[in-house]
Amino acid sequence: MTTTRAGSASRLVTRREAEPLLGYAPSSLKAVMQQQRGRWPDPVACRVKGRALLYELEALRAVVRPGAVRSRRPAGADADGLMTCLSCGRRFRSLGPHLARAHDMTAAEYRAEHCLPASAALMATEARAALSQARTAAMASNPEMLDRMRAAALPQQELARRSADSRTGTNDLPAVRAARAAGARRTLPAAQQARRAALEAKAQAAGFKSVAAAIEATRHLPSRAAATQIGIGASTVKRWRQHFEHG
């Protein structure tokens, strides 16, 4: 059973279904949406079985930047668009075939030998963009291709296990730690700001000028009763009251 807005003629898809249609890597669209709050359209329905949120496909396409490489994998090319093999110094648009042919080595073995993080790209940025565009165009012209790909794919739990295994050996590398720290510095303030904006909106919807005003006006009430009146959580009320007391 699916609930949706009246008059919507757009195809409805889950985030996982939208990823290949938009050219995103598996499981990356959720992370992108969380990092870019406010840019993406809100879900318009839900698939009750499994409780999956549904989005209008055309609305998602409207905010996707044309030609962008849609993946969490970092870019991996020099200024001329080629990548250097760290084992022999030769240069290619994609290292995968070269590693197998010339060095009898898998991508995981190459990354381990040269202490590269599991997310290090082995294909030049422009090559990845061209491949993404070709794949998206093929799926748009042949919708059945997506069903065949999904049927041939490994179970999600197995993919998650392999991904976790591949990251285990690189979690403590300085490059990985530095990248994660930089990401946290960028995303944490944005998340805190989004949280504060959501609280302010709830307080204003309840008839208060601000969260601070709502906390002050309900100070005589137990925290749970105040939370119900403001429309926020009781633990949030307690934190704000403690902040005022120590501020």
Legacy VTK file of the C-alpha trace (Angstrom):
# vtk DataFile Version 3.0
C-alpha trace
ASCII
DATASET POLYDATA
POINTS 247 float
0.000 0.000 0.000
1.350 3.451 -0.923
0.186 6.845 0.305
0.861 9.854 -1.954
-0.347 13.328 -2.774
-3.304 13.718 -5.038
-2.556 14.686 -8.619
1.068 13.531 -8.595
1.918 11.987 -11.946
5.631 11.522 -11.322
7.096 8.084 -10.790
7.717 7.378 -7.117
10.961 5.677 -6.085
12.875 4.890 -2.919
16.360 6.309 -2.463
17.862 2.930 -3.277
15.818 2.679 -6.479
16.771 6.243 -7.438
20.536 5.782 -7.031
21.260 3.975 -10.330
18.739 6.123 -12.210
20.500 9.290 -11.038
24.009 7.885 -11.420
24.815 7.588 -7.713
26.936 4.857 -6.205
25.062 2.249 -4.092
24.091 3.533 -0.630
25.523 7.014 -1.333
22.345 9.025 -1.926
21.263 8.882 1.717
24.614 10.292 2.834
24.459 13.041 0.208
20.946 14.041 1.273
22.002 14.217 4.923
25.022 16.377 4.066
22.998 18.730 1.837
19.847 19.286 3.874
17.479 21.784 2.305
18.592 21.126 -1.265
16.695 17.893 -1.820
12.896 17.511 -2.115
10.959 15.978 0.749
9.455 12.473 0.415
5.872 12.536 -0.813
4.749 9.052 0.178
5.727 5.899 1.997
5.666 2.251 1.112
3.971 0.780 4.143
5.549 -2.653 3.781
9.120 -2.004 4.821
8.317 1.637 5.677
10.432 2.965 2.788
10.086 6.663 1.978
9.172 7.485 -1.616
10.320 10.474 -3.662
9.193 11.907 -6.992
11.833 10.825 -9.479
11.525 13.983 -11.590
11.891 16.162 -8.492
15.123 14.341 -7.614
16.420 14.697 -11.165
15.729 18.434 -11.033
18.348 18.990 -8.317
21.057 16.645 -9.653
23.959 18.574 -11.124
24.596 17.456 -14.740
27.964 15.827 -15.306
28.814 15.457 -11.610
30.498 12.300 -10.382
27.900 11.141 -7.876
29.782 9.048 -5.387
31.309 9.372 -1.927
34.589 8.096 -3.383
37.177 10.909 -3.539
38.477 12.132 -6.883
41.633 10.412 -8.011
43.374 12.015 -10.983
46.172 14.458 -11.728
45.616 17.752 -13.537
45.808 16.071 -16.956
43.016 13.613 -16.060
45.243 10.536 -15.730
46.192 8.394 -12.732
49.706 7.193 -11.953
50.271 3.561 -11.032
52.318 3.626 -7.837
53.800 0.220 -8.655
55.363 1.055 -12.025
54.784 4.748 -12.724
52.740 4.251 -15.895
49.644 6.415 -16.326
46.062 5.442 -17.192
42.481 6.674 -17.029
41.621 3.559 -15.026
44.080 1.474 -13.013
41.885 -1.608 -12.558
42.587 -3.375 -15.873
46.278 -2.421 -15.713
46.708 -3.859 -12.221
45.175 -7.183 -13.221
47.078 -7.406 -16.510
50.524 -6.075 -15.596
50.794 -6.777 -11.869
48.377 -9.675 -11.294
46.935 -7.640 -8.456
43.427 -6.814 -7.274
42.338 -3.313 -6.323
42.280 -4.276 -2.637
45.836 -5.675 -2.834
47.042 -2.506 -4.572
45.512 -0.253 -1.933
46.971 -2.372 0.863
50.463 -2.414 -0.695
50.546 1.372 -1.011
48.662 2.144 2.229
45.735 3.750 0.426
42.312 4.045 2.096
39.597 1.698 0.897
37.770 4.675 -0.632
40.723 5.727 -2.832
39.534 5.956 -6.431
41.340 3.920 -9.086
39.565 5.583 -12.020
40.101 9.154 -13.201
37.341 11.617 -12.439
36.396 12.295 -16.071
36.289 8.573 -16.825
33.993 7.988 -13.865
31.726 10.850 -15.008
31.527 9.430 -18.555
30.752 5.953 -17.228
28.072 7.348 -14.919
26.420 9.299 -17.748
26.475 6.287 -20.086
24.964 4.051 -17.413
22.229 6.562 -16.592
21.360 6.997 -20.274
21.218 3.215 -20.799
18.864 2.771 -17.850
16.634 5.606 -19.038
16.296 4.015 -22.489
15.834 0.484 -21.127
14.058 0.437 -17.718
14.254 -3.373 -17.617
18.018 -3.111 -17.234
17.593 -1.944 -13.647
15.526 -5.029 -12.798
18.178 -7.308 -14.320
20.948 -5.547 -12.410
19.025 -5.785 -9.146
18.375 -9.501 -9.705
22.082 -10.144 -10.336
23.340 -8.057 -7.417
24.586 -9.579 -4.184
22.301 -9.274 -1.128
22.615 -5.931 0.651
23.920 -7.594 3.824
26.738 -9.242 1.871
27.642 -5.941 0.193
27.690 -4.224 3.587
29.909 -6.977 5.031
32.394 -6.705 2.165
32.446 -2.925 2.450
33.131 -3.137 6.197
35.888 -5.700 5.629
37.556 -3.502 3.014
37.593 -0.516 5.378
38.910 -2.408 8.401
42.514 -2.388 7.246
42.583 1.341 6.490
40.651 2.857 9.394
43.827 3.834 11.278
45.717 5.326 8.322
46.615 9.013 8.877
45.014 9.976 5.549
41.746 8.328 6.535
41.722 9.908 9.986
42.469 13.349 8.523
39.709 13.029 5.924
37.147 11.969 8.511
38.128 14.778 10.862
37.770 17.315 8.043
34.353 15.901 7.165
33.209 16.139 10.774
34.320 19.775 10.956
32.218 20.553 7.869
29.073 18.580 8.680
28.749 18.974 12.463
28.005 22.735 12.437
25.464 22.226 9.643
23.749 19.446 11.587
23.647 21.582 14.731
22.195 24.498 12.796
19.539 22.281 11.212
18.629 20.901 14.644
18.304 24.406 16.114
16.173 25.550 13.161
13.843 22.579 13.620
13.414 23.364 17.332
12.718 27.022 16.613
10.096 26.067 14.032
8.325 23.772 16.517
8.320 26.431 19.215
6.917 29.036 16.836
4.258 26.600 15.619
3.183 26.209 19.278
2.726 29.975 19.579
6.043 30.992 21.172
8.488 33.573 19.832
11.457 31.219 20.154
12.661 28.082 21.914
14.222 30.206 24.655
10.922 32.025 25.174
9.045 28.726 25.277
11.393 27.279 27.908
11.048 30.386 30.036
7.246 30.477 29.706
6.851 26.830 30.738
9.407 26.808 33.529
6.640 26.247 36.123
5.584 22.999 34.430
7.174 19.563 34.766
9.552 18.903 31.891
7.243 16.364 30.235
4.245 18.714 30.368
6.371 21.578 29.052
7.645 19.388 26.236
4.085 18.501 25.221
3.062 22.151 25.185
6.077 23.244 23.131
6.088 20.223 20.831
9.619 19.033 21.571
11.151 16.211 23.625
11.286 16.206 27.411
15.048 15.604 27.354
15.427 18.713 25.168
13.498 20.768 27.709
15.779 19.503 30.502
18.925 20.384 28.526
17.701 23.908 27.816
16.727 24.453 31.448
20.164 23.278 32.590
21.770 25.581 30.045
19.854 28.571 31.443
20.703 27.617 34.998
24.430 27.430 34.281
24.473 30.233 31.747
LINES 1 248
247 0 1 2 3 4 5 6 7 8 9 10 11 12 13 14 15 16 17 18 19 20 21 22 23 24 25 26 27 28 29 30 31 32 33 34 35 36 37 38 39 40 41 42 43 44 45 46 47 48 49 50 51 52 53 54 55 56 57 58 59 60 61 62 63 64 65 66 67 68 69 70 71 72 73 74 75 76 77 78 79 80 81 82 83 84 85 86 87 88 89 90 91 92 93 94 95 96 97 98 99 100 101 102 103 104 105 106 107 108 109 110 111 112 113 114 115 116 117 118 119 120 121 122 123 124 125 126 127 128 129 130 131 132 133 134 135 136 137 138 139 140 141 142 143 144 145 146 147 148 149 150 151 152 153 154 155 156 157 158 159 160 161 162 163 164 165 166 167 168 169 170 171 172 173 174 175 176 177 178 179 180 181 182 183 184 185 186 187 188 189 190 191 192 193 194 195 196 197 198 199 200 201 202 203 204 205 206 207 208 209 210 211 212 213 214 215 216 217 218 219 220 221 222 223 224 225 226 227 228 229 230 231 232 233 234 235 236 237 238 239 240 241 242 243 244 245 246
